Amino acid sequence: MIQVSATEFKNNVGKYIKLSEKEDILILRKGKAVAKLTSVSKNEKEIAYSRLLGMIKQSEPVTEEIDLDDIRKERLRKYDSIT
């Protein structure tokens, strides 16, 4: 995570927006964190993953570790009968 002062951020907004696509930016004012700039797509993926994991865990008992590939397969399985 990159840490930058609020003044530096303000003076180079474009640079830090571009950098935020790859790494979180922590904005400091007087040495204290006041904001965090993060990639939207990264955050959306994390939210979707946790929601899908929650749905799977609620629907049936989980006896093994679930990974992202398992979640994708479960999601796509509902479309198998549509064709």
Secondary structure, DSSP 8 states (H G I E B T S, - for coil): -EEEEHHHHHHTHHHHHHHHTTS-EEEEETTEEEEEE--HHHHHHHHHHHHHHHHHHHHS---S---HHHHHHHHHHTTTTT-
